[in-house]
Amino acid sequence: MLEGLRERGREPFLADPYAQAAAVRFMEILGEAAGNLSLSFRSRNPDFPVRNLRGFASFAKHEYWRVQSERLWAAIAGMPELRRALVKVRADAPSRNARNE
């Protein structure tokens, strides 16, 4: 979803309050998911931005009126970096079949 917003571009995003609200909600969900990652995952993947994701989710939930559109856009523009981190984590993780054997 955030990739689609990023592909549309900065100006259309900044002009669309519905896109901004959707992005905030999606970032909240990412933050909640990051908060549910196990301690063992976090220790094996210290570079994964759990604190950043959790921090934004908390901020957006509790101080939503202070979310700045430009900063939200910067987070969306940084999504390819998060995607690369996720791909790396998935590549480094043992396969499900290997764990079940």
Number of C-alpha atoms within 10 A of each C-alpha: 10 19 14 9 18 19 12 11 13 16 9 13 20 16 11 11 12 11 16 19 13 14 20 22 15 15 21 21 15 16 22 18 14 19 16 10 11 10 10 8 12 14 10 13 15 9 10 18 15 19 12 12 22 21 15 21 25 15 15 18 13 10 11 13 9 9 15 12 18 12 10 18 21 13 19 23 17 13 15 14 12 15 12 11 16 13 12 13 16 11 10 11 12 10 10 8 7 7 8 6 5
